[in-house]
Amino acid sequence: MARNALDLSNLSKSMNELLVLSSLVSGPRHGYQLALDVEELSGGLITLKHGTLYPILHKLERQKLISGSWSAKGGKGRRRRAYELTETGRDYADRLRAEWRGLMVCLGGIVGEET
């Protein structure tokens, strides 16, 4: 992908993409599990609502950054969709994480925090 990974004009969107992609680095996840992982890892500070999460997953899938596959019916008779990073998505996630780290260092310098 030729675009910049970090969209400074829309940090919330970029951060949500970062959270989703970073959660998938360790392996495939269902959407609900992604939301739980983010909430747990952030100590409850960050929650991904369904209305935010699923449009992001669909967009990332259209961009071929992640791929989704349906599981067999679970205990409640419903199929679930598991998502995983594609190779392009893994590269993009690495770039996006590096750009966010750089942004955090830059902001820390501006507000006077030690890095």
C-alpha positions in Angstrom: 0.0 0.0 0.0 1.4 3.4 -1.0 -0.6 5.5 1.4 0.8 6.9 4.7 -0.1 4.6 7.5 -1.0 7.3 10.1 -3.8 9.6 9.1 -3.1 12.7 11.2 -6.3 14.4 10.1 -8.4 11.6 11.6 -6.5 10.2 14.6 -9.4 8.3 16.0 -9.9 6.3 12.8 -6.1 5.6 12.7 -6.1 4.6 16.3 -9.0 2.2 15.9 -7.3 0.6 12.9 -4.1 0.3 14.9 -6.0 -1.4 17.8 -7.7 -3.9 15.5 -4.5 -4.7 13.5 -2.3 -5.0 16.6 -4.8 -7.4 18.2 -4.6 -9.6 15.1 -0.8 -9.8 15.1 -0.9 -12.7 17.6 -3.4 -14.7 15.5 -6.9 -14.8 14.2 -9.8 -13.4 16.3 -13.5 -13.1 16.1 -14.8 -9.6 16.2 -16.2 -9.9 19.8 -12.8 -11.3 21.0 -11.0 -8.3 19.4 -13.2 -5.9 21.4 -12.6 -7.9 24.6 -8.8 -8.0 24.0 -8.6 -4.2 23.5 -10.7 -3.5 26.5 -8.6 -5.9 28.7 -5.2 -4.7 27.5 -6.2 -1.1 28.0 -7.4 -1.8 31.5 -11.0 -0.8 30.4 -9.9 2.6 29.2 -10.7 1.8 25.5 -13.8 0.0 24.3 -14.6 -0.8 20.7 -18.3 -0.6 20.2 -20.0 -2.9 17.5 -20.9 0.2 15.5 -17.2 1.2 15.3 -15.6 -2.2 15.2 -17.4 -4.0 12.4 -17.2 -1.2 9.8 -13.5 -1.1 10.5 -13.2 -4.9 10.0 -15.2 -4.7 6.8 -13.0 -1.8 5.5 -9.8 -3.6 6.3 -11.1 -6.7 4.6 -12.0 -4.7 1.5 -8.5 -3.3 1.5 -7.1 -6.8 1.7 -5.3 -6.0 5.0 -7.2 -8.7 6.8 -9.1 -11.8 5.6 -12.2 -13.2 7.3 -13.6 -16.8 7.3 -16.8 -18.2 8.7 -16.6 -20.8 11.4 -18.9 -23.8 11.7 -22.0 -23.2 13.9 -21.1 -22.7 17.5 -23.0 -23.8 20.6 -25.8 -21.3 20.1 -26.2 -22.3 16.4 -24.6 -19.1 15.1 -21.7 -19.0 12.8 -18.9 -16.5 13.7 -16.4 -14.8 11.4 -12.8 -14.9 12.4 -10.3 -12.4 11.0 -6.6 -12.6 10.4 -3.9 -10.4 9.0 -2.8 -10.9 5.5 0.9 -10.4 4.6 0.1 -6.9 3.4 -1.9 -6.3 6.5 1.1 -7.4 8.7 3.4 -5.0 6.9 0.8 -2.2 7.2 0.3 -2.9 10.9 4.1 -2.7 11.5 4.3 0.7 9.7 1.3 2.0 11.5 2.6 1.0 14.9 6.0 2.6 14.1 4.3 5.8 13.1 2.2 5.8 16.3 5.3 5.3 18.4 6.9 8.3 16.6 3.8 10.4 17.2 3.8 9.5 20.9 7.5 10.5 21.2 6.7 13.8 19.4 3.7 14.6 21.6 5.7 13.7 24.7 8.4 16.3 23.6 5.7 18.9 23.0 3.9 18.5 26.3 7.2 18.1 28.2 7.0 14.4 29.1 10.0 12.2 29.2 10.1 9.5 26.5 
